[in-house]
Amino acid sequence: MISLEGLTKRYGEKVAVNDLTFEVRPGIVTGFLGPNGAGKSTTMRMILGLDHPTSGDVRVEGRHYAQLRDPLKSIGALLDATANHGGRSAYHHLLCLAQSNGLPERRVHEVLDIVGLTTVAKKKAKGFSMGMGQRLGIAAALLGDPRILMFDEPVNGLDPEGIHWIRTLMQRLAAEGRTVFVSSHLMSEMALTAEHLIVIGQGRLLADMSMADFIRQNSRSYVRVRTPDRERFLDVLRSAGITAMETGDVLELDGVAAEQVGELAARHALVLHELSPQQASLEEAFMRLTAESVEYHAHSGPAADEQASWGAGWKKG
C-alpha cells in the first residue's frame, strides 16, 4: 500500500503539490488523473524518494522509500521509459539492475519474456522504438517481482496490441493482490483499466472514489427516447410527474430509470423507437470536474485564426 498524509511540495512561490492525503490500496488498479501541471509526476517522484516533500509524509508499505531494505522487491516503477543506457542491450540493462539489487540472472530472462522483448534482448536500447522502450521500462519495473507497481503513462508509443497487453497485465497484477497505481492522459484506456480513481488539480485532491461513483457524481445521466406518439407520450410523462427536455425528435428524461419509462409506455400502449439510458464517459466527467484546474488553455476564435493565418503566410514566404 502507498500512503500519503498532508503531502506538500513547493518550488519557491509555486505549490506543486498541496496537502495531498490518500491511500493506494492493493487488489485493484488505481488510476491517477489530473490536467497537465496538476502535480502527478511530482507526487510520484516523492513516493520514490526522488524529490523530498516540503511538508507531510509519504510511505510505501509503512516505510519511507529510503528505508526499504529491498526497494525493487517492494515497488517497481516506470516514470521515464527513456531512462536507460542507450549503448547497452536490453538484456544488459536489466542484468545491471538485477546484479545491483541482488536478483538472479534468470529473472532477467523471465521479465524479457513477459514484455515480449526476448527476440531483441541483445539489441542496443538506443535503436528501440518508443513502444519497445516502454516495454523495456515495464520489464525493469517488474524485475524485483514487487508487491507495488507504479506506472506513469505506460501506454505511450504502444500499438493496439501493446495497449491491450499492458491493460491485461495491470489487471492481472492487481488480481494477484498487488498495488497498481497508474497515471495516464488516455481516458478511454483508463476507463477500461482502473477500478478506483485519484484525481488532482493544481496540486489538490479533487476526488478519491470508485470509477463508477466518479462518473455518476460528475456527469449527467438521462434516458433518451424517440417515439412517433410524441404528444401523447409527453402527456403521459406530465401525468407521471416526469419532465422531458425536447431536442429535435429526441426526448431526454432526467431522474428516471429506463425500465420505469418502458413500463409506463407499455401501460399506455405507446410505441417507442428508442429507449436508451445515457451516461457520460470518463473523459466528460473528468473535464467537468477539472475545468477550473486546467493550467494551460488553448483558445480558438479571431485571435487564434489571425495567428494561424499569419503562420500560413510566413510559411508561404
TORPA-887752 format. One record per residue (C-alpha): residue in three letters; x, y, z. Coordinates in steps of 0.02 Angstrom, whole numbers, padded with zeros to 5 digits, always signed. Layout:
BEGIN
ALAXYZ;...
***
This chain:
BEGIN
MET+00000+00000+00000;ILE+00053+00180-00033;SER+00001+00309+00098;LEU+00010+00499+00083;GLU-00026+00614+00229;GLY-00031+00802+00201;LEU+00100+00788+00064;THR+00156+00959+00003;LYS+00294+01014-00116;ARG+00342+01195-00150;TYR+00463+01262-00280;GLY+00491+01440-00223;GLU+00322+01526-00232;LYS+00242+01387-00334;VAL+00147+01250-00241;ALA+00162+01094-00350;VAL+00078+00975-00227;ASN-00039+01044-00096;ASP-00084+00943+00061;LEU-00121+00777-00026;THR-00191+00638+00083;PHE-00245+00472+00008;GLU-00205+00286+00005;VAL-00174+00171-00143;ARG-00238+00000-00092;PRO-00190-00173-00152;GLY-00300-00285-00257;ILE-00364-00153-00380;VAL-00295-00042-00517;THR-00299+00138-00457;GLY-00294+00274-00589;PHE-00206+00439-00555;LEU-00281+00581-00656;GLY-00256+00768-00672;PRO-00228+00903-00803;ASN-00052+00947-00859;GLY+00038+01034-00716;ALA-00077+00958-00585;GLY+00068+00883-00487;LYS+00054+00699-00535;SER+00236+00673-00585;THR+00298+00769-00432;THR+00190+00660-00320;MET+00257+00500-00399;ARG+00436+00562-00381;MET+00407+00596-00195;ILE+00337+00421-00171;LEU+00502+00354-00240;GLY+00610+00473-00139;LEU+00672+00564-00296;ASP+00600+00728-00229;HIS+00584+00772-00046;PRO+00420+00845+00017;THR+00415+01019+00091;SER+00297+00950+00221;GLY+00188+00798+00250;ASP+00232+00615+00235;VAL+00228+00475+00106;ARG+00259+00291+00144;VAL+00275+00131+00044;GLU+00220-00022+00143;GLY+00230+00083+00301;ARG+00407+00147+00269;HIS+00490+00291+00181;TYR+00566+00234+00017;ALA+00743+00261+00082;GLN+00706+00140+00225;LEU+00658-00005+00111;ARG+00786-00146+00125;ASP+00749-00215-00049;PRO+00666-00073-00143;LEU+00644-00166-00309;LYS+00553-00306-00218;SER+00438-00181-00134;ILE+00397-00060-00276;GLY+00432-00060-00462;ALA+00407+00099-00560;LEU+00403+00163-00738;LEU+00419+00353-00736;ASP+00526+00382-00891;ALA+00545+00246-01022;THR+00700+00333-01093;ALA+00794+00315-00928;ASN+00914+00182-00989;HIS+01090+00173-01060;GLY+01066+00180-01248;GLY+01230+00091-01279;ARG+01177-00062-01180;SER+01068-00202-01243;ALA+00900-00232-01162;TYR+00973-00387-01080;HIS+01125-00299-01007;HIS+01021-00151-00948;LEU+00911-00269-00847;LEU+01059-00376-00792;CYS+01145-00222-00719;LEU+00988-00182-00620;ALA+00970-00361-00563;GLN+01150-00380-00504;SER+01148-00213-00411;ASN+00991-00269-00319;GLY+01042-00448-00280;LEU+00921-00526-00404;PRO+00959-00686-00501;GLU+01000-00680-00686;ARG+00853-00795-00726;ARG+00736-00654-00677;VAL+00805-00551-00822;HIS+00753-00686-00945;GLU+00582-00700-00860;VAL+00538-00516-00875;LEU+00603-00504-01053;ASP+00483-00645-01096;ILE+00339-00562-01002;VAL+00356-00399-01100;GLY+00391-00484-01268;LEU+00571-00425-01293;THR+00660-00593-01292;THR+00697-00590-01478;VAL+00779-00416-01468;ALA+00861-00440-01297;LYS+01037-00419-01368;LYS+00997-00262-01469;LYS+01052-00092-01404;ALA+00914+00010-01322;LYS+00956+00166-01424;GLY+00886+00077-01578;PHE+00719+00038-01495;SER+00556+00118-01547;MET+00455+00213-01417;GLY+00344+00061-01390;MET+00493-00055-01366;GLY+00567+00070-01244;GLN+00404+00067-01146;ARG+00412-00123-01137;LEU+00592-00115-01075;GLY+00541+00010-00940;ILE+00399-00104-00887;ALA+00519-00252-00882;ALA+00631-00153-00763;ALA+00481-00113-00652;LEU+00436-00299-00644;LEU+00614-00357-00613;GLY+00603-00374-00424;ASP+00430-00456-00432;PRO+00370-00311-00323;ARG+00212-00300-00220;ILE+00180-00123-00283;LEU+00185-00063-00464;MET+00181+00119-00515;PHE+00168+00170-00698;ASP+00170+00345-00773;GLU+00092+00347-00948;PRO+00129+00162-00980;VAL+00040+00153-01149;ASN+00142+00290-01234;GLY+00206+00226-01400;LEU+00118+00059-01390;ASP+00014-00008-01535;PRO-00163-00075-01504;GLU-00097-00249-01464;GLY+00027-00175-01342;ILE-00106-00067-01259;HIS-00217-00220-01235;TRP-00068-00315-01165;ILE-00021-00184-01034;ARG-00203-00164-00983;THR-00220-00352-00957;LEU-00052-00358-00866;MET-00101-00221-00742;GLN-00268-00303-00706;ARG-00184-00472-00680;LEU-00056-00397-00561;ALA-00196-00316-00460;ALA-00292-00481-00459;GLU-00138-00560-00380;GLY-00160-00441-00233;ARG-00030-00313-00285;THR-00049-00124-00276;VAL-00057-00049-00452;PHE-00050+00141-00469;VAL-00057+00209-00647;SER-00059+00385-00719;SER-00122+00416-00895;HIS-00200+00551-01003;LEU-00282+00419-01114;MET-00456+00424-01036;SER-00532+00288-01144;GLU-00398+00167-01088;MET-00408+00219-00906;ALA-00595+00187-00909;LEU-00560+00007-00963;THR-00417-00022-00841;ALA-00445+00063-00673;GLU-00573+00023-00539;HIS-00531+00168-00424;LEU-00478+00347-00461;ILE-00371+00478-00377;VAL-00396+00646-00464;ILE-00295+00802-00426;GLY-00296+00979-00493;GLN-00169+01116-00458;GLY-00091+01001-00330;ARG-00251+00975-00229;LEU-00355+00817-00210;LEU-00517+00830-00309;ALA-00582+00651-00300;ASP-00542+00485-00217;MET-00677+00360-00265;SER-00725+00214-00374;MET-00733+00236-00562;ALA-00922+00210-00562;ASP-00951+00339-00423;PHE-00837+00465-00508;ILE-00932+00459-00672;ARG-01100+00460-00584;GLN-01058+00610-00474;ASN-00976+00714-00610;SER-01091+00690-00758;ARG-01271+00698-00812;SER-01365+00534-00834;TYR-01529+00531-00927;VAL-01643+00421-01031;ARG-01656+00454-01218;VAL-01824+00419-01301;ARG-01891+00430-01479;THR-02074+00394-01516;PRO-02197+00426-01658;ASP-02330+00460-01523;ARG-02236+00612-01460;GLU-02378+00723-01397;ARG-02472+00581-01313;PHE-02310+00520-01234;LEU-02275+00695-01167;ASP-02449+00699-01089;VAL-02416+00531-01005;LEU-02249+00593-00939;ARG-02328+00751-00867;SER-02461+00647-00781;ALA-02323+00541-00703;GLY-02228+00696-00645;ILE-02083+00667-00765;THR-02005+00816-00854;ALA-01941+00795-01031;MET-01814+00901-01123;GLU-01854+00909-01309;THR-01704+00903-01426;GLY-01760+00887-01606;ASP-01855+00723-01621;VAL-01775+00658-01460;LEU-01839+00672-01283;GLU-01716+00673-01138;LEU-01782+00621-00968;ASP-01686+00658-00807;GLY-01707+00573-00639;VAL-01795+00417-00704;ALA-01739+00240-00746;ALA-01758+00170-00922;GLU-01858+00023-00851;GLN-01984+00142-00775;VAL-02005+00235-00940;GLY-02027+00072-01035;GLU-02159+00008-00915;LEU-02250+00175-00923;ALA-02254+00169-01113;ALA-02315-00012-01112;ARG-02459+00028-00994;HIS-02521+00162-01114;ALA-02487+00060-01273;LEU-02360+00186-01336;VAL-02239+00140-01473;LEU-02056+00181-01437;HIS-01924+00184-01574;GLU-01783+00212-01449;LEU-01764+00192-01261;SER-01584+00204-01204;PRO-01501+00256-01042;GLN-01361+00383-01070;GLN-01210+00412-00959;ALA-01059+00522-00987;SER-00890+00448-01024;LEU-00744+00459-00903;GLU-00671+00595-01013;GLU-00828+00702-01000;ALA-00837+00678-00811;PHE-00652+00719-00794;MET-00667+00877-00900;ARG-00814+00936-00797;LEU-00728+00909-00630;THR-00560+00984-00679;ALA-00621+01129-00787;GLU-00563+01258-00660;SER-00398+01169-00626;VAL-00326+01172-00802;GLU-00166+01274-00803;TYR-00138+01284-00991;HIS-00285+01333-01102;ALA-00287+01331-01292;HIS-00405+01459-01369;SER-00499+01467-01532;GLY-00576+01621-01609;PRO-00520+01779-01701;ALA-00351+01790-01614;ALA-00311+01609-01646;ASP-00372+01623-01826;GLU-00262+01776-01850;GLN-00111+01683-01783;ALA-00149+01533-01895;SER-00165+01649-02045;TRP-00002+01736-02001;GLY+00084+01568-01983;ALA+00020+01510-02151;GLY+00080+01671-02232;TRP+00251+01654-02152;LYS+00267+01477-02218;LYS+00223+01534-02393;GLY+00353+01670-02386;
***
